[in-house]
Amino acid sequence: MLREGEKTGDLPVIPLHGSTRDLRDFRRRSHVVLLWDPSAGATELAAWKERRKAESQRWTWLQAGAAVPAAPLKDIPPGIYLISRWGKVLAVYPPGPWDMERIERDLLTFEAQDCCDLSQAP
């Protein structure tokens, strides 16, 4: 379900700055950085929320949101999943603190390819 290059299914998530939603609610509106670390507790979640708040301008500029699964994921390895606004997993990073530089680079590369897909040119 969360493999690089594949579409995601519907999954309940909790945005770091909001209430429980489904991944489909983000479609066509924003990209999602899904943080999945089953060993993370309340302390890590609070640190993620604070970091998200501190980097809010960058998240807004990238049109991306950060979220955690609403319930533990089965058969999904821990990691940071970068999901496009179209519901496709663009990249999977190792669990731990997110690398905003890498997320930004991957999203900008995706946006450039998505808006300028020369394979569709006549």
Helices and strands as residue ranges (DSSP letters): E 12-15, E 21-22, G 23-26, E 31-36, H 42-54, H 56-62, E 64-69, E 79-83, E 89-93, H 100-115, G 118-120
